[in-house]
Amino acid sequence: MDSLNKDISFSYVFQNEALGDGHAVLQAKEMSQKEPCVVLFGDDIVDSEVPCSKQLTEVYNKYQAPVIALYKLPEEKLSSYGIVKVEKVGERLYEILGIEEKPALGQAPSNLAVVGKYVINSDVFDFLENTPSQAKGEIRLAGAFNEMIKKGMTIYGYEFEGKWLECGNKAAYFKSNLYLSLKHPQFKDELKKFLKEENL
């Protein structure tokens, strides 16, 4: 572990105003030095054998275009998320034709939701700078991707292998913690015993 630590350094920037996910990503433009970047939202966790970011990076390396993590949801949940219009181009792989934020019930373009994990390139930063702000002055990643698609640029979506665990609200946070705790090799047996004893 010590040898690994010697090869890792961390830098950070602040988003001083809450002006959207695209605005947050834009703060790292200079630090990216025009290299591809992995964007990971802190409240979206994926439990998988192969890390989600690695799965997305492999797609990026093959196609050299931005990649969005996707996850299938039941119809009743689609209106709470960004949902993609897609054309399937391979196993678990899609070309994104558009992103619709929180479509009305029954009006979603697919059953594939956008998860807060992406691989982006310098083009995305350029479009974030020039995409019109949304309500409340927010700059949204989805808006930049939609503008890129309108300009004929290719954006891919990948339905990753693994389970999506949300932490964006209190109930989801507790459920995700419980799910992971019950899988933990050190604590799972004790927790399962406790839940059984308490009839929970």
C-alpha positions as CSV (number, residue, x, y, z in Angstrom):
1,M,0.0,0.0,0.0
2,D,2.9,2.4,0.8
3,S,4.3,1.9,-2.7
4,L,0.9,2.7,-4.2
5,N,0.6,5.9,-2.1
6,K,3.8,7.2,-3.6
7,D,2.3,7.2,-7.1
8,I,-0.9,9.1,-6.2
9,S,-1.4,12.8,-5.7
10,F,-4.6,14.7,-5.2
11,S,-5.6,18.2,-6.3
12,Y,-8.9,19.9,-5.9
13,V,-10.9,22.9,-6.9
14,F,-14.0,24.5,-5.3
15,Q,-17.4,25.2,-6.8
16,N,-18.2,28.4,-4.9
17,E,-21.8,28.6,-6.1
18,A,-24.2,25.7,-6.7
19,L,-24.8,26.4,-10.4
20,G,-25.4,22.9,-11.6
21,D,-23.4,19.7,-12.2
22,G,-21.9,21.1,-15.5
23,H,-20.7,24.2,-13.6
24,A,-19.0,21.9,-11.0
25,V,-17.2,19.9,-13.7
26,L,-16.2,23.1,-15.5
27,Q,-14.2,24.2,-12.5
28,A,-11.7,21.4,-13.3
29,K,-11.1,22.4,-16.9
30,E,-7.7,23.9,-16.4
31,M,-6.6,21.1,-14.2
32,S,-7.6,18.5,-16.8
33,Q,-5.0,19.9,-19.2
34,K,-7.2,18.7,-22.2
35,E,-6.8,15.1,-21.1
36,P,-9.8,12.7,-20.9
37,C,-11.4,12.7,-17.4
38,V,-13.5,10.4,-15.3
39,V,-16.4,12.3,-13.6
40,L,-17.9,10.5,-10.5
41,F,-20.8,11.9,-8.6
42,G,-20.4,11.2,-4.9
43,D,-24.0,10.2,-4.3
44,D,-24.0,7.4,-7.0
45,I,-22.3,4.2,-5.8
46,V,-21.9,1.1,-8.0
47,D,-21.3,-2.3,-6.5
48,S,-19.6,-4.4,-9.2
49,E,-16.7,-6.8,-9.7
50,V,-15.1,-4.6,-12.3
51,P,-15.2,-0.9,-11.2
52,C,-17.8,1.1,-13.1
53,S,-15.1,3.7,-14.0
54,K,-12.9,1.0,-15.5
55,Q,-15.8,-0.3,-17.6
56,L,-16.5,3.2,-18.9
57,T,-12.8,3.9,-19.5
58,E,-12.5,0.7,-21.6
59,V,-15.3,2.0,-23.8
60,Y,-13.7,5.4,-24.1
61,N,-10.3,3.9,-25.1
62,K,-12.0,1.9,-27.8
63,Y,-14.2,4.7,-29.3
64,Q,-12.4,7.9,-28.2
65,A,-15.7,9.7,-27.5
66,P,-17.5,10.6,-24.2
67,V,-19.3,7.8,-22.4
68,I,-22.2,8.0,-20.0
69,A,-23.1,5.3,-17.4
70,L,-26.6,3.9,-17.9
71,Y,-28.8,1.7,-15.7
72,K,-32.2,0.1,-16.5
73,L,-35.1,1.2,-14.3
74,P,-38.7,0.1,-14.0
75,E,-41.2,2.4,-15.8
76,E,-42.6,3.9,-12.6
77,K,-39.2,5.3,-11.6
78,L,-38.2,6.9,-14.9
79,S,-39.9,10.3,-14.3
80,S,-37.4,11.0,-11.5
81,Y,-34.3,10.8,-13.6
82,G,-32.5,11.8,-16.7
83,I,-33.5,9.3,-19.4
84,V,-31.7,8.7,-22.7
85,K,-33.0,8.3,-26.2
86,V,-30.7,5.7,-27.7
87,E,-29.7,3.5,-30.6
88,K,-28.1,0.2,-29.6
89,V,-24.8,-0.4,-31.3
90,G,-23.3,-3.3,-29.3
91,E,-23.6,-5.4,-26.2
92,R,-24.6,-3.0,-23.4
93,L,-23.4,-0.2,-25.7
94,Y,-25.6,2.6,-27.1
95,E,-25.3,5.8,-29.1
96,I,-27.0,8.6,-27.2
97,L,-29.5,10.5,-29.4
98,G,-30.7,12.8,-26.6
99,I,-31.2,13.1,-22.9
100,E,-34.5,14.1,-21.4
101,E,-34.6,15.3,-17.8
102,K,-37.4,13.8,-15.7
103,P,-39.9,12.9,-18.5
104,A,-43.6,12.7,-17.7
105,L,-44.9,9.3,-16.7
106,G,-45.3,7.2,-19.8
107,Q,-43.3,9.6,-22.0
108,A,-39.7,8.4,-21.3
109,P,-37.7,7.7,-24.5
110,S,-36.3,4.5,-23.0
111,N,-35.9,2.7,-19.7
112,L,-32.2,3.7,-19.4
113,A,-31.4,6.3,-16.7
114,V,-28.2,8.4,-16.5
115,V,-26.0,7.5,-13.6
116,G,-23.5,10.1,-12.3
117,K,-20.5,8.5,-13.8
118,Y,-18.9,9.6,-17.1
119,V,-15.7,9.7,-19.1
120,I,-15.4,13.1,-20.8
121,N,-12.9,14.8,-23.1
122,S,-11.9,18.4,-23.7
123,D,-14.9,18.9,-26.1
124,V,-17.3,18.6,-23.2
125,F,-15.5,21.4,-21.3
126,D,-15.8,23.6,-24.4
127,F,-19.5,22.9,-24.7
128,L,-20.1,23.5,-21.0
129,E,-18.6,27.0,-21.4
130,N,-20.9,27.8,-24.4
131,T,-24.1,26.0,-23.5
132,P,-26.9,28.4,-22.5
133,S,-27.6,28.3,-18.7
134,Q,-30.8,26.6,-17.5
135,A,-33.3,27.8,-14.9
136,K,-31.6,29.5,-11.9
137,G,-28.5,30.1,-14.0
138,E,-27.4,26.4,-13.8
139,I,-25.1,24.8,-16.3
140,R,-26.0,21.1,-16.9
141,L,-24.0,18.3,-18.2
142,A,-27.0,16.9,-20.0
143,G,-27.5,20.2,-21.8
144,A,-23.9,20.2,-23.0
145,F,-24.3,16.6,-24.2
146,N,-27.5,17.5,-26.0
147,E,-25.8,20.4,-27.8
148,M,-22.9,18.1,-28.8
149,I,-25.3,15.6,-30.3
150,K,-27.1,18.4,-32.2
151,K,-23.7,19.4,-33.7
152,G,-23.3,15.8,-35.0
153,M,-20.8,14.6,-32.3
154,T,-21.1,11.1,-30.9
155,I,-21.8,10.4,-27.3
156,Y,-21.9,6.8,-26.1
157,G,-23.9,5.2,-23.2
158,Y,-22.8,2.1,-21.5
159,E,-25.1,-0.1,-19.4
160,F,-22.6,-1.1,-16.9
161,E,-22.4,-4.4,-15.1
162,G,-23.2,-4.0,-11.4
163,K,-25.8,-2.6,-9.0
164,W,-26.5,1.1,-8.7
165,L,-26.8,2.3,-5.1
166,E,-28.1,5.8,-4.6
167,C,-27.3,8.1,-1.7
168,G,-29.0,11.3,-2.8
169,N,-31.6,11.3,0.0
170,K,-31.7,10.0,3.5
171,A,-33.7,6.8,2.7
172,A,-31.5,5.9,-0.2
173,Y,-28.4,6.6,1.9
174,F,-29.5,4.3,4.7
175,K,-30.6,1.5,2.2
176,S,-27.2,1.7,0.4
177,N,-25.3,1.5,3.7
178,L,-27.4,-1.5,4.8
179,Y,-26.9,-3.2,1.5
180,L,-23.1,-2.8,1.6
181,S,-22.9,-3.6,5.3
182,L,-24.7,-6.9,4.8
183,K,-22.1,-7.8,2.2
184,H,-19.1,-6.9,4.3
185,P,-17.1,-10.0,5.1
186,Q,-16.3,-8.8,8.6
187,F,-19.7,-7.6,9.7
188,K,-22.4,-9.4,7.5
189,D,-22.9,-12.4,9.8
190,E,-23.2,-10.3,13.0
191,L,-25.6,-7.9,11.3
192,K,-27.8,-10.7,9.8
193,K,-28.0,-12.2,13.3
194,F,-28.9,-8.9,14.8
195,L,-31.7,-8.3,12.3
196,K,-33.1,-11.8,12.9
197,E,-33.0,-11.4,16.7
198,E,-34.8,-8.1,16.5
199,N,-37.3,-9.3,13.9
200,L,-36.3,-6.6,11.5
